[in-house]
Each structure stands twice: as C-alpha cells, then as structure tokens.
Amino acid sequence: MSLPPDDKGLVPFRGFQTWYRVTGRPHDGRPAVVVVHGGPGSTHDYLLSLAGLAEHGWPVVHYDQLGNGGSTHLPDRGADFWTPELFLDELANLLDRLGVADDYVLFGHSWGGPLVARHAANRPPGLRGLVIANAPASYPLWLAEAARLRADLPPGTNETLLRHEAAGTTDSDEYFAAMRVFYDRHVCRVQPWPRDYLASFMEIANDPTVYFTMNGPSEFHVTGTLRDWSVVDCLPDIAAPTLVLSGRHDEATPATLRPYLDLVPGARWEVLEHSSHLPHLEEPERFTEVLTGFLTELESERDQR
C-alpha cells in the first residue's frame, strides 16, 4: 500500500494539463525524487511504491506524462505531436511549476531512462543525481536484444508472435497469450501481477494512443516512432552522479544499458538478482536498500562540498 499524497493536482502545459502527486515534504534540505514512468504511454501507477521513500525523508513526485492517466488525453494527435522533445519540455515545465527545479533527483524507468538521460545531458544546475532503471540507451539495441530473448522462449511461442505481427493481428487473444509468456519472464516475474502494475497495464489498454504511436503493440515489437531513437550520443555530457539499475532477467539486458556504463562518467551499476523489469515490485526490500543507499551517498557528497 503506497503512502497517501501530501499534494496532488494539475499543472498547465502548452494549453494542456499534467497530473502530479507529491508524497512527503522537504526534509533537511533533501532533494525531491521525481519519478518518470515508462511506456511511453504508461502511467505512474506501477511506480507508486516509490512513494515509500518519503518515509526515509525524501519527498517524491509522481506524474502522468501527457496523453496518459490523469493528464490530458489527445487521441486525435498524430506521430508528429508525440515526440521525445514534447516529454522533455513537459518534464522541465513540471519541475519549474512544482518549485523543485533547483534541487531534485531524477528516477527514470524503462522509456523514462533515456528521457531523463537526455534531460541530464543538458546539465541542469538543480539536478543532484540520476537513476536510470531497467532502461535501454537505444531502441535499436533494445530490438536486437528482444529478438534474442524471443528466440529463447518455449517452442512455438515466437513463431506465434511472428505470425500475428506479420498478419497485423496483434490484438488477438492468441498473440496476447504468447506475449504474456515473454512478459512473465522478462517484465514481471511476480504472479499474479501486482495491482499497481495491472493499473498501468489497463490504462494503456484504455487509451493506447501514445504507446501504439511511439512504441508499438508490445514491449518487444517496437514499430513506432522510437524504433530508431537513441541517447548514446549525449551520454558523455551527463555530469550528475548516476546509478544504473537492472534485473538479472530483465528485458533491458546488459547490452541495452552498456552505453550508460561506458559513456556516463562515473556511472555505477546494480543488478537485482531475482528481478526482471520491475525490481521495485519483484524485490522491493533490496530495491529500497539500493536506492536509499544511493540517495544517502548523494547527501554525504553534498555535505562534504
């Protein structure tokens, strides 16, 4: 059960609205942890457990990216509207509107990982630290690794997926059943799926505009506008202390996140051994230990300066 918010509401953005919630209050000058969800086209729900950081003294900001959840839905907008730049601008606007732009840490999960990396490469002065969780540095790498993981699924599973993808019938029950085999191995290994994850999953189903446009029909079949997107070129420009997280069984394999480790100065890597793509739900105690340890290190480094 997540902690109740201390504040929630809507902030204006380009004539639309971004929904947010804040858990906790500023404590001893600690930065706000701003949680950037995946998708694109998902919602904050599956990451709600991070609100527990407020019990350790860090205020936490969740929000739904435009087009999703409690934010403005725009089902008639096309691919030219849904761009990484739109979501980068939305993030900057949120930080400013909530008054945390001068002191914050970013936690970016899955698609949120490369998004916060691109943000961090601009070296905003208020960014104290960066957590890139279960996230690829490029979608071409993601697709190559997805093909490898798919080939290792039980006999007949990938063949079923490929047949429906070729026929354009990815909305069929048979495709979903085969897709679920991949998800249960490489996305969420907790059975049954946790309520928070199901909430985000259903939100995508209720309005798949952003997910289908930018990603595609599934985690491993990226046919949308992100299929060639990469942040590898900007990674050497990141100056904030950076923690990279992944699960041992993650769809975000070591190859997909290797550029962060090779190119972000001083980046460190933690692998959660019993997790796939959602370690905050699969190994919550270990996840919290790692994340609070990193945040405490950031605090110690600032005190020493």
FIROTI-772971 format. One record per atom (N, C-alpha, C, O): z, x, y. Coordinates in steps of 0.1 Angstrom, whole numbers, plus 5000, padded with zeros to 4 digits. Each point is the difference from the previous one (the first is absolute). Example, Ala and Ser with C-alpha at 12.3 -4.5 7.8 and 13.67 -1.06 7.14 Angstrom:
BEGIN
507851324943
500049915012
500050095012
500750105000
498649865011
500050095011
500849925011
500150055011
//
This chain:
BEGIN
500050084988
500049925012
500050095012
500950095002
498149895007
500050085012
500949955011
500549895000
499950205009
500949975011
499349905009
498850015002
502049905004
499449915010
499650085013
500650105003
498349865004
499650075012
501049985011
500649905001
499550205008
500749995013
499149955011
500549955010
498250064988
499149955009
498749974993
499650084991
499649825013
498749984995
499249925010
500649935008
498150084992
499249935009
498650045000
499550054990
499849935021
498650035002
499850095012
500649975011
498550134988
499650075012
498549985003
499349994990
500350005022
498649975003
499250134998
500450115002
498449874993
499050114998
498649955001
499549924992
499850125019
498649965002
499849854999
499049964995
501949965010
499849865000
500549944987
499949874998
500550214992
500649954988
501450034999
500750045010
499949954978
501550024999
500350084987
499449974989
501550125012
500550084989
501449964997
500950015008
499349954979
501449964996
500850124996
499550094994
501849915010
500850114997
501449954996
500449895004
500450204990
501449984998
500750135001
499550104996
501749905009
500850125002
501449984993
500649905003
499750204989
501349994993
500950125005
499650114999
501649855006
500850115005
499950025015
499049945006
501950144999
499950035015
500150155001
500450074991
499149985021
500150155002
501450054997
501049945004
499150174989
501350054995
500050155002
499350074993
501649975016
500250155002
498750065003
499750124996
499449815011
498850065004
499050024989
499050085002
501149864987
499150014989
498749935003
500049895006
498950174989
498749945003
499849874991
500649994989
498649925016
499649894992
499050044989
499150085003
501049874985
499150024989
499049885001
500349894997
498450145006
499049905001
499250004987
499450104997
500649794996
499449984987
498649945001
499849895005
499250194991
498649965001
499449974986
499950094991
499849785007
499749964986
498650034996
499250045008
500549944979
498750034995
499049895001
500249905008
498850114984
498949904999
498750085001
499550064990
499949945022
500349915011
499849854997
499149974993
501849955012
500049864997
501249954993
500149884996
500850215001
501349964994
501049965011
499549975011
501750024986
501149965010
501250094998
500150084991
500949905017
501250085000
500949964988
500950084996
498949814998
501049944990
500350104989
501250014997
497850064997
500350084989
500850135003
500550074992
499749955021
500750125005
501349965007
500750085006
499749794992
501249955006
501350084997
500950015008
499150044980
501250074995
500450125009
501150055000
497950005007
500250125009
501049965012
500550085007
499749794995
500949955010
501450064997
500950015008
499450024979
501350054996
500350135007
501250045000
497850035005
500350135008
500949975011
500850095005
499249795000
500949965012
501550024996
500850025008
499549964979
501450024995
500450145001
501250045000
497850055000
500350155001
499950045015
500150125002
499649795007
500050045014
498750015007
499950035012
499049944981
498750015006
499449865002
499849934990
499950035023
499449875002
498650014994
499350105000
500249784994
498850004993
499149895006
500449885003
498350155000
499149915005
498949974990
499450094995
500549785001
498949964992
499049925008
500449945010
498450054987
499049925007
498949964990
499750074991
499649825012
498849964993
498850045009
499949965012
499250124982
498850045008
499149885003
500149904992
499250115018
499249895005
499149944988
499550084992
500449795008
499249944989
500849964988
499549944991
501850095009
500849984988
501449955003
500550015011
500149924979
501449965001
500249915013
499449905002
501750145005
500449935012
499250035013
500249945010
498950164989
499150035011
498849915001
499749934991
499650085020
498849925002
499050024989
499650114996
499949784998
499050014989
498649975007
499949915009
499150174987
498749995006
498950004989
499350104999
500649794994
499150004988
498650005003
499150034992
500549955021
498650005004
499550135005
498850025003
502150084998
499650135005
499450084989
500449994989
498650095015
499250084990
500550144999
501050045006
498250044987
500350144997
500150085013
500850105000
498449875010
500150085012
501349995008
500350085008
500449814989
501349985006
501250074993
500850065006
499149944981
501150054992
499850154997
499350044991
501250045018
499850154999
501350075000
501049945005
499150184990
501250085002
500550015014
501250005003
497950015006
500350025014
500849885005
500950015009
498749874987
500749885004
501550014996
500949975008
499350074979
501450014995
500850115006
501250005002
498150115002
500750115007
500449955014
501150035004
498149905003
500349945013
501149904999
500949995008
499149934981
501149904998
501350074998
501049965006
499050154986
501350074998
500550065013
501249995003
498050075005
500450065012
500549895010
501050025007
498449874993
500549895008
501349954996
500949975008
499350024979
501349954994
501150105004
501149965005
498750174993
501050105004
500449995014
501250005004
497849985005
500349985014
500849885003
500950005008
498649884987
500649875003
501449994995
500949945006
499450134983
501449994995
500950115006
501250004997
498250095011
500850105007
500550114991
501150065003
498249974986
500450114991
499050125001
500250094992
498849905016
499050115000
500550135004
499350104997
501949915008
500550135004
500950064989
500650115002
499649824987
500950054990
499949924987
500649894998
498550154993
499749934988
499550094988
499550115003
500649844986
499550054987
499049904994
500349885001
498650174994
499049914994
500150014985
500050114994
500049784999
499949994986
498749924997
500049885002
499050194992
498849944997
499749994986
500050104993
499949785001
499849984986
498549974997
499449915006
500050154984
498749984995
499050015012
499950105006
499349794997
499150015012
500850045012
499550065009
501849904992
500850045012
500250155001
500350055011
499550034978
500250145000
498950075008
500450075010
498449914987
498950075009
500149945014
499650075009
500849814993
500149945013
501050075008
499750045012
501549994983
501050075008
499750145001
500450075010
498849994980
499650145002
499150025012
500150095007
498949814994
499150015011
500849985014
499750075009
501349844991
500849995011
500850135004
500050045011
500550024978
500850125002
499250125005
500550085007
498249924989
499250115004
499850015015
499650115005
500749785002
499950005015
501250065006
500150015013
500950034979
501350065004
500749925011
500350055010
500049824987
500849925010
501350065002
500750044990
499849985022
501350075002
501249944994
501050074998
499049805000
501249934994
500150004985
501049954995
497950104998
500049994986
500950124994
499750115002
501449854991
500950104995
499750044986
500450114996
499049804996
499750044986
499049904994
499749895006
499750154983
498949924994
500350004985
500250104993
499749785001
500049984986
498749944995
499749895004
499650184988
498749954994
500349974986
500150094991
499949785006
500549954987
498949944991
499349915005
500450154984
499149954990
498649975006
499549894999
500050215008
498849985009
499050104998
500350124999
498449845001
498950105000
499750065014
500349935010
499250194990
499550065012
498549965003
499550015011
499849944978
498749955002
499649904989
500550014989
498749905015
499649894990
499050054990
500049954989
499150155014
499250064990
500950064989
499649994988
501450085015
501050054990
500649894992
500150014988
500349895019
500749884994
499149944989
500449974989
498350015015
499049944991
499850094987
499949954989
500050185014
499750094989
501250004990
499850004988
501450005017
501249994991
500149874994
500549994988
499249905019
500149874994
499049994988
500449944989
498450125012
499150004989
500650074988
499849964988
500950155014
500650074989
501149924994
500150004987
500849945021
501049924994
499549884993
500649964989
498449985016
499449884993
499450044986
500149924991
499350205008
499550044988
501050024989
499749994988
501650035016
501150024991
500749874996
501050004993
498649885012
500649874997
499749974985
499150064994
501649845000
499749964986
498649974998
499349955009
500250074979
498649984997
499549865004
500749904998
498250095009
499449885004
500449955014
499349925006
501850144999
500549955013
499050045012
499649915008
500150224992
499150045011
498649944999
499449965010
500250024977
498749934998
500049865006
499049965006
502149974992
500149875006
500050005015
499349925007
501450184999
500050015014
498650035006
499549945009
499850164984
498750035005
499049894999
499249985008
500949944981
499149894998
500149905011
499049955006
502350014998
500249915011
499650055013
499549935009
500850204993
499750065013
498550005002
499549985011
499750054978
498550005001
499549865003
499049985007
501749924987
499549865001
500549935012
499649895004
501350185004
500649935011
501049894997
500249915008
500450104981
500949894995
501550055000
500749984990
499750105020
501350065000
501149905003
501250035000
498449845003
501049905002
500349924987
500749905000
498750154989
500249934987
501450034994
500650105003
499949814988
501350024993
499950134991
501050074999
497849954995
499950124991
500150135008
500650094995
498849915017
500150125008
501550025004
500550114999
500149795005
501450015004
500950054989
500950095002
498949864986
500850054988
499850144998
500950084997
497849975004
499750144998
500650095011
500550114998
499449835014
500550075012
501550024998
500650105004
500149804991
501450004998
500550124991
501050055002
498149984988
500450114992
500150135008
500950084998
498149945011
500150125009
501249995009
500750105002
499649795004
501149985009
501350034994
500950065005
499249894982
501350024993
500350144996
501150044998
497850045002
500250154997
500250085013
500850095000
498449885010
499850095011
500449945014
500050085010
500449804990
500449945013
501549965000
500850045008
499649884982
501449964999
500449984985
499449924993
501550175003
500350004985
501249924997
500549994989
500149945021
501149914998
499549864996
499149955006
501450004983
499649874995
501249914999
501150044995
498849845009
498949945008
499950075014
501050065004
497949925003
499950065013
501149955009
500349885000
500350215008
501049965009
499549895010
498950005004
502149925001
499649895009
499450055013
499049945004
501550175001
499450055013
498550044998
499249985009
500550084980
498750044997
499149884998
498949995005
501649914988
499249884997
499749935014
499049945001
502050065008
499849945013
498850065007
499149935006
500850204995
498850075006
498849974992
498949975006
501150034981
498949974992
499449865003
498849995001
502149925000
499649865003
499449995014
499149925003
501550155007
499550005013
498550055001
499249945007
500550164985
498650045000
499149894994
498949985005
501649964984
499249894994
499849885010
499049945000
502050045008
499949885010
499050035011
499349915005
500650224999
499050035010
499550154997
500650095005
498449924987
499550134996
499050075010
499450104997
500549845015
499050055010
500050155001
499050074998
502249985006
500050155003
499950084987
499350105000
501449864990
499950084987
498650004995
499650114996
499849785003
498650004995
499050075009
499150074995
501149935018
499150065009
500150155000
499050075000
502249985000
500350145002
500150074986
499650124999
501149814991
500250064987
499049964990
499150074996
501149805000
499149954989
500849914991
501149955004
498450024984
500749904992
501350054993
500749914995
499550225004
501150054993
500450145005
499350065008
501949994988
500450135004
499150114996
499850105007
499549884982
499250114994
498549985002
499250084995
500449815012
498649975002
499849985015
499849895005
500150235002
499950005015
498549995004
499350104999
500349785005
498649985004
499949975014
498949985005
502350015002
500049965014
499750125010
499550114996
500849875016
499750105011
500850134999
499650105006
501549904986
500850124998
499550094990
500550114998
498449864995
499650074988
499750155003
500150084991
499549955021
499750145004
501050055010
499750115005
501449824997
500950055011
500950114995
500550004989
499850095020
500850114997
500850055012
499549985012
501750084986
500750065011
500250154998
500850065007
498549994984
500250144996
499750095012
500750105002
498349875007
499750085011
501150025010
500150105007
500849804994
501050015011
501450054995
500950025008
499250004979
501350034994
500650135006
501250015002
498050105001
500650125005
500749985014
500750085005
498949815002
500549975013
501449945000
500649985011
499949984977
501349935000
501150105002
500050114993
500949875016
501150095003
501449944995
500950084999
499249804999
501349944996
500350044986
499250014991
502150015006
500550034986
499549884991
500149885003
499350164986
499349904991
500550014986
500150104994
500349785001
500349984986
498949924993
499749895005
499850164984
499049934992
500749954987
500650084993
499349795004
500649944988
498949954991
499049955004
501350064983
499149934990
500849984987
501150054998
498349864994
500649984987
499250074989
498850035001
501950004988
499450074989
498849934995
499050064995
501049805005
498949924994
499249935011
499349904997
500750165015
499449945012
498549994999
499450104995
500049795011
498650005002
499650105011
498950055000
502149985009
499850115009
500450134993
501150055001
497950014992
500350114991
500150135009
499850005012
500750114982
500150125007
498850055007
500050055011
498849924983
498850045007
499749925012
499450065010
501149824991
499749925012
500950045012
499649985012
501550084985
500950035011
500150165002
500750045009
498650034983
500050155001
499650045015
500650105004
498549845003
499750055013
501250005009
500150085009
500849824990
501250005008
500850124998
500550075009
499749974978
500850114997
499450145004
500750095003
497949914996
499350135003
499850015015
500050125005
499949775003
499650015014
501049975010
499950045012
501149874985
501149975009
501050115000
500650034990
499650045022
500950115000
501449964995
500649915006
499950164984
501449984995
500249884992
501249964997
497849965000
500249884992
500750034987
499750104993
501249815003
500750014987
499749884992
499749895005
500450134981
499649894991
501149974991
500650094994
499749785004
500949954990
499349904991
499449915004
500750124983
499549914990
501149924993
501050064995
498949815005
501049924993
499549974986
498949944997
501850114993
499550024986
499849874993
499249994991
501549905013
499949884992
499349895008
500249884997
499050165013
499349905008
498550025000
499550094995
499949805010
498550015002
499849995015
500450095008
499149804997
499649995015
501149945008
499950015013
501249944982
501049935007
501450054997
500849934995
499550205007
501250064996
501349935007
501150014994
498749945017
501149935007
500549884992
501149955002
498049994989
500349894992
500350054985
500749934993
498650175003
500150054986
501250104998
500649994990
499750095020
501250094999
500749995014
500150105007
500549794996
500649985013
501150105004
500150055011
500749994979
501150095003
499550145003
500450065010
498749994982
499450135002
499250005013
500050105008
499349804994
499249985012
500850015013
499750085009
501449854991
500950005012
500750135002
500150055011
500250024978
500650135000
499050105007
500450085009
498449924987
499050095005
499749975015
500050095008
499949784995
499649975014
501250025009
499750055011
501549914986
501150035009
500350155001
500450055011
499350024978
500150155001
499150065011
500450085007
498349874993
499150055009
500449965014
499950085010
500549804992
500449955014
501250085005
500150035012
500850004979
501250085004
499650145004
500650065009
498450004983
499550135004
499450005014
500250095008
499149804995
499449995013
501150005011
499850065011
501249874986
501149995010
500750145002
500450045011
499850034978
500650135000
499250105008
500550085008
498249914990
499050095007
500149975015
499950095008
500149784996
500149975014
501350055006
500050055011
501149934982
501350055005
500050155002
500850055009
498550024983
500050155001
499150055012
500150115005
499049805000
499150045011
500850005013
499450035011
//
